[in-house]
Amino acid sequence: MYTKKKLLAALLASALAAGMLPASACAASTSYTTSNATLIRFTDAAAKASGKYTGYEIDGTDVSITAAGTYVFSGDCDNGSITVKKGVTGVTIVLRSDAHQ
């Protein structure tokens, strides 16, 4: 139950933040391939990445995106974060359910 409440809070915060962005920044797209992306998997202990881009920094379960690219996030983590550094453009974030892997 706690995880569901935390997920709901994160989704609501994301929706609020998205409302402050230009429409072009929130364009939804289903056309991405994992061959052109960085895959980042969360666990409660850490986030681990593999893939094309190097424009990210990981500190435990906190991920900072520092360069353009497509980043596909999956896994489960009770206390992690995803941050796009100020001024970075051309970032696509995909939140993928573990059921679809």
Secondary structure, DSSP 8 states (H G I E B T S, - for coil): -HHHHHHHHHHHHHHHHHHTS-GGGG-------GGGSEEEEE-SS-EEEEES---EEEETTEEEE-SSEEEEEEE--SS-EEEE-TT--SEEEEE--GGG-
